[in-house]
Amino acid sequence: GQLLTSDSDFLSVIDTNLSGNKANYWVTRQTAHTIDVDRNGDLKATTTVTWRNDSPGDSWPGGEYINYVRVYVPKGSVVTDVTPQLDDYTVGEMFGYTEVAGVIKVSPQEDKTLTVTYVLPRDLNVSTSSTYELLWQPQPGILDEQVVFTFNVPGFLSTSDAASVTRRIQWPFRINLAFSAK
């Protein structure tokens, strides 16, 4: 599959098992995407991905999950923090998006969480627009990922739309919020 195109906020997390085993059979993933708005209407995003490796042990076909993860966000986003630091960590432009990439290892019976924080491009600022849109594209083949989206509505804006969504996804979906000044 290829990444869909979007002129709005965008998120896609893509995993590749580098382990030489079938550990990804036992791996589940949960992703949370939170948007905060500063007083100028600029958007800061925090994307948190947690993997759980329920592999029964270190022997094949299970074992350690060595994951080459890529997080795609809008082109021009400024990455301000990646925790923990990934092995072979890179930030650059790829496929028309800003890509955060690197290797994270998850041992059997372990959880591992990656948090990526970034400032979205200024043209997505909500003070110059009365709307916010997110296109969230899941990884093909992941059939039941738990995702959580939260938009922290600042005191100077109001919305009648749901600013928090929790669901399981298998297909791309859009979240649209409309705002008005208080």
Secondary structure, 3 states (H helix, E strand, C coil): CCCCCCCCEEEEEEEEECCCCCHHHHEEEEEEEEEEECCCCCEEEEEEEEEEECCCCCCCCCCCEEEEEEEEEECCCEEEEEECCCEEEEEEEECCEEEEEEEEEECCCEEEEEEEEEECCHHHCCCCCCEEEEEECCCCCCCCEEEEEEEECCCCEECCCCCEEEEEECCCEEEEEECEEC
